[in-house]
Amino acid sequence: MTRPREIALPADGFNVLAMCRTGPILYNKNDVYVGASIRKYGEFSEGEAELFRQLIGPGALVVEGGANIGAHTVSLSRMVGAHGSVLAFEPQRIVFQTLCANLALNSCVNVRAFQCGLGSESGEIAVPFLDPGLPANFGGLSLLEAENGEPVRLATIDELGLTACQMIKLDVEGMEVEALRGAARTIAAYRPLMYVENDRQARSPELVALLFAWDYRLYWHTPPLYSPANFAGDPENIFGSICSMNLLCLPRELDITVNGMTELMADGPKQA
């Protein structure tokens, strides 16, 4: 077993720097999911990155909503290459600072990062402050109906005025519908592949209906947080059966064969 190699930082701080699958990654040792996974396995939800490698390549433009500390942003940066670009959005101030650190540590010059939320219209949103010195699921913070917190800009994908878009990845903790509605013109113009978190049961019907209305085919992609083939070679599974709950969304007009995933149908699921 090869544990991710930690690099010394002040012992009284909450950040730790380790060499991981994607290179040097700074993470919060108090983060109970992303940080814990990077600490123990040297990666986070690598099953998602494995799928992205099959979907996008050099020259692509990717929009990533909810980039967190960049565990996938760094991978996406390498996939799209020198002639591609990634636009990464993260509204939590401390988490955003860590994202920027990881982009710098990995020389991700093709990524533009924004401390900003994504919604159906531009404006401002309150972002509750989570103390980075205390244990928390920092990636699970929802901004839905938040009344108190630090004021942060809320943007739409449409206002970016993109001239191309090959993929939209959204992990925005229940605000996926709003973020998609704010991307309606971009989606209509470029018909990107989309990878959208769908783990909020109350909001799932609205999300699925919207994607069906835009003539997308939907497939469940549920990679487990623990992989026996993890970078550290660590055999201990600290996450049990916990999986990421996402939809792979493909424009219906594309001739793409999907194997091993369950397709959502209007009349029920279908195994692909």
N, C-alpha and C positions, 0 to 999 in steps of 0.2 A: 504493500500500500504506500502510495506517495501522497502525503498531505500537501495541499497548496502551500508554497513557501511564503511565510509571512515576513514582511519587511518592517523593521522597528520604527514605531511612531511613539509619541509621548504616551506613557502608560495610563495617564489619567484622562485621556481623551476617549471618544466613542468610536473613532475611525480606525480601521485596520487596513493595511495595504498588503495584498497577496498576489503572487504569480499564479494565474489561473489558465483555463483553457484558451481564453481569448487574449491573454497577456496580463499586464498588471491591472488589478481592479481594486479600487478603494471602496470599502463597504462599512456599514454601521454594525458593530458587533452586537447591538441591542435589537436588530431587526430579526424577527422570529421566523421569517420565511426567506426572503431574498438574501439577507445577510447570513443567516444560518446555513443556507445551501452553499453559498460561496465559501464560507469558512470551512465547511466539512468536505464538500465535493469539488470545489474549484470551478463551479458552474451553476447556472440557474435555469431550470426548465429547458434543458438542451434539446429536448424533443421538438420544441417550437423552432429553434434555429435549424434543425435538420430538415424540417418541412420547408422553411424559407429558402434554403439552398436549392430546393427543387423548383422553386417558383420564380425566383428573381436572379438576375445576372448582371454583368457589367453594363454600366450606362443607365441603369434604372433610377427613377426618382421614387423614393419611398417617404410617406408621411407617417410618423409614429406618434400617436397620441397616448400619453401616459408612459413616458420613457423610463421613469424611475431613475436608477443610478446608471443606466446604460448597459446593463448586462446583455441585452439583445442589440442595443444600438451599435456597439462596437462590432458585433458580428455583421449586422446589416451594412455598416460602413465598408467592411471588407468585401462583402458580396457585390455591392454596386460598383466598387472600384473607383479609379481616378476620374472617370468620365461620368460617374453617377453621383447622386446626392441623397442625403437623408435629412429630413426636417423633423427634429425631435422636440416634443412639447412636454414639459413637466411643471405643474403649478406650485408644488411645495418648495419653498425657498431653500431649505437645507438639503433636501434631496436633489434639487436642481444644481446646487453648488457641487455636489458629489458627481453628478452626471458630467458637468463641465470638466471636473478633474480627470475623470476616466477618459473622456474624449482627448484631453491634452496628453495624458500618459500614453495613450495608444496612437497619437499622431493622426487623429481622425479629421483631416482637413476638409473632407467632403461632407461633414455634418454641420448643420446650423441648429443651435439649441435655443429654445425660447422658454423663459419662465412664464408660462401662459397656460390657461385652460382652453379646451375646445368645446364649443357649444353651438346652438342653433342661430345665435346672433352675437354680435360683438358687444362688449361692455365690460363689466367688472364682476368678480365673484369673490366671496369670502372663503379663505382657505384656513381651516382650523390648524392650529400649531400643535404638533406632537413633539414633546420633549425628546431630543435625540439621545439623551442620557438615560432614558428609561426604556424597558422592553416594550415593543409595539410592532404591529404589522404596518409598517410605513407605506407599503405598496397597496394596502387595502383601504386607505382613507377615502371616504366618499364625500363629494362636494354637494351632493343633492340636498337641497333645502338647508344648507349650512347658513346660519345667521351670524355667527361670530367667527372672527379669524382675521388673518392678514388680507388686505385687499389685493387682488391679483387680476391682471388683464384677462378677459375672456375673448377669444377670437373665433372666427370661423375658417374652415379650410378654404371656402370659396374666396374669401378676401385676400388670400395669398396670390391670386391671379396666376396660377400655375399654367405653364405651356405644355406640360406633360405630367402624367402620374401613372406609374405602373402598379403601385401597391399602397393601400392604406391599412395600417395596423392600429387597432384601438384597444386599449386596456385602461378605461377611464372610469371604472368603478361605478357602473350604473348609469352613466351619462352617454352611453353609446348611441342611443337614439338621437339625442340632441346634437352630438358631434356629427352624425351622419346627415341629419337635416341641414346642418351648416355646410355640408359638402355636396349638396344635391347637384349643383351646376357642374362641379368638377367631376362627379361620378357620371353624370349624363354625357359629358364631353369626352372623357377618356376611358370609361368603363374599366377601372383598375380592378385587379384582384384585391380582395379585402380579407383581413383576419381580425375578427371581432370577438371580444370576450362576451360570453353570455352565461353568467353565473348568478344573475338576479332573477329568481323565479317570477316575481311580480311584474317585471319589465320585459320578460322574454317574449310573450305573445306580440307585443307592440313592435319589438325589434324584428322578429321573424316576419311579421306582416309587411313591414316597411321594405325589407330586403326582397321579399317575394314580389312586391309591387314594382320594384325596380328591375325585375326579371333576372334575378340572380339565383343560381343553384346553391344550396346550403348543405354543408357537410360538418358533422361533429368532429372536432379534433380535440382529444382529451389526453394529452401526454402526462404521465405521472411526474410528480416533482422529483421522485427518486429514480435514478437509472443505475442498474448494476454496472453499466459501462461508463460510469462517471470518471471525470478527469483524474481524481485522486485515487481511483481504484478502491474506494471505501465500501466494504460490504454491508455496513450497518445502515438500515433504512430508518431515518428519524421522522419521516413524513407519512409512513403507513400507506394507505391507499389514496391519499390526497392527489388530485389531478387538477390541471388547468382546464377550464371549461370554455372552449372557444368554437367559433364557427368559421370554417373556411368558405368564403363566398366567391363564386366564380360566375362571371357573366354568362348567361345561358347560350349566347351565340358562339362562345369559344368551344372548340373541339378538343376538350381535355378529358382524358380518362383518369378517374380517381379510383384507386384500389384500397380496400381495407378500412374505409370510413363509412359511417352511417349517414345516408343522405336524408335530409328532412323533406318530407313531401306534404302537400296540403292534406292528404288523407292518412298520414302516418309515416313513420320512418321506413327507410329502405336501405338494406345493406349493400354498399357498393363493392 
